[in-house]
Amino acid sequence: MAEPTTVARPYAEAAFEIAREQNALPVWSEMLRFATTIVADPRVTAALENPRLSTPDKEALLLSIAGDRVTGDGRSFLRVLIEADRIALLPQIRELFDLLKDEAENVAKAKIESAFPLSPEQTAELTAALEKRFGKKIEATVSVNPELIGGARISIGDAVLDGSVQAKLDSMRAQLRS
C-alpha cells in the first residue's frame, strides 16, 4: 500500500494550482485548515467511515458542518475527496499544500527553542538574522525548553542550528568518549 503522503500529493498539487490560478493561496490554506479540523473530530470521522452512509450523505454532512467557511471550488474539492474515499488524507493534503504555498511565497517556518523566554526585540533580531541567512521571509514560533540549559535550537525545514549549552555538552561528552 502506498504511503499516505504519496497518495495525498496529487490532491495537494491540484488544490495548489486552483488556488494559485485564483490568486487565493491564503484563502485555500484557511479552508483546508478548517476542513481538517472538522474531519479530525472523532464523531465526524466515525460518520465518514460508516459504510451505511451513502457518498451524497457524507458530502452533505461535511459541507453542512463546514458552512460558508468553505466555498466554491473548496466545496467541490471536498466532494472529490469524499467520492474518491480520500477524505482521511486531508491532514496530509493540507500539510503538502502549505509547503507548496510557503515555497511559492518564499516563506520558511522556523521553530525556535530557547532555554529562556525571548523578548519581542530578541525574537525580531533573530528572525531578521535568519531571513538574511536563508534568503526567505521567516515565520517563527518560539517555545521555551529549559533542558537546553542555555542558548537556542532553531529548526527550519531540514536545517537545525543548535547553539544550546546542552548540544555543546553532548559534543564534549562524545569527544571525551572517543
N, C-alpha and C positions, 0 to 999 in steps of 0.2 A: 504494500500500500504506500502511496506517495505521502511525503511529508505535508502537513497542513500548510506550511508556508509556500511550498511549491504549487499546491493547488490554488492557494489564495492569490498568488502573484498576478495571474492574468486578470482577475477581477479588480484588483487594486490598480493595475495599469489602465484598465478600461475606465474606471471611475476617475482616475487622474486625468486622462485625456479629455473626458467630458468636462470636468471641472476647469481644466486649462482653457479649453475652447470657449467656455462661458466666462472666463476670467473670474472664477468663483472658487479658487482654492480654499480660502478660509471658510467659506460657507459650507463647502463639501466636507472639510475636516470636522467642522462642528456637527454636521448632520451625521457623519459616521460615528463620531464620539457619542452622540446622544443615542443613536440606534444600538450601539454596542452596549451601553448601559442598560437599555431595555432588554436586549437578548441575554444579558448576564443575569437577570433576575431569575431565580430558580423556578418560580411559577410560570414565567413565560417560556423558559427552556422546556419545562415539562409539557406545556401545551403544544409547543412547536415540534416536539418529538413524539407526540401522541399519534399513533398510526390511524386512529379512528377519526381524526380531524382532517378534513379534505384540504387540499392546497389552497383553494379560494378562501376557506375559513381561516387558515393560518395567515394568509395575506391580510384579510380583514382584521384579524386580531392585532397583528403587529402594526398595521397602518393606523388603526383606531387609537392604539396606545401612543404612537408617535405624534398623532395630531398634525397640526400645521407647522411643527418644528422640522419635519421632513417634507419637502415639497417637490413637485415636478419630476425631474429626472431622478432625484433621490428615491422617490417612491417607486419608480419603475425599476431602479437598481435593486431595491429590497425585494420586489416581486420576482425578479430574475433569480436572486439568491434563494428564495423560498422554492421556486419552481425547480431549480437545479439541486435542491436539497443541500445547499451550501451555506445556509444562514449561520450555522455554527462556526463558520470561518470568519465571521465578521470581526472579531478582535485582531486576527492576523491581517485581514484586509485593511483595517484601519491603520495598523502599525506600518504596513508597507506603503500605504497611501501617504502617511505623514512623512515617511522617509523620502519619498519622491517629491513631495511638496517642499520639504526643507532643502533638498538638493536644488530644486528649481529656483527657490528664493535665496539661495546661498546662505542658508542658516544652519548652524550646528547647535546641538543641545549639549550643554556641559553640566555634569554633576560635580559639585564642589563639596567635598567633605573637609571640614575644618575641626581641629581639636577644640576650638573655642568659637563662640559666636563672632561673626564678622559684622562690622558696621556697614551701613549703606555705602559709605565712601570707599571702604576697603573692597567691597564687592564690585563696585563700579570700576575701580582701578584694576582689579584682577580681570574683570570682563574685558576691559579695553586692551589689556596686555594679551589676552587670549585671542581677541579679534585681530590684533596686529600679527600674532604668530601664525594663526590658521587662515587668515585672509577671508574670514566669514563673519557674519553677524552671529554673535553668541547669545543664546538664551540659557541663562544659568539658573540652576536650582541649588540652593545652599542648604546643607544639613550639618549638624554638629555631631562628631564622633569622638568622644573622649578617649577611646582606645588608641587614637593616633598619637597621643601624648602631647604633641606639638606639631605645628606646620599644617599642611593640607595635602589632600589627594584629589586630583582632578581627572575626570573621565570624559572624553569627547569621542564618541564612536568607539573605535578600537584602541585609540591612544589613551594611555594612562600616564599622567605626570604625578609622580609620588614624591613629594617633598616633606613627608611626615617624619617625625622622630622615630616612630615605630618602624618604618621602612629602613631607616639608617641603622637602627639597632639590629634588625633582621639581617641586613647586609653584613654588618660587622660579625654577627654570630656565625654566619655562613663562612666568612673568611677565616675566622679562628678555628673552625672545624676542619678546614681543608689543609 
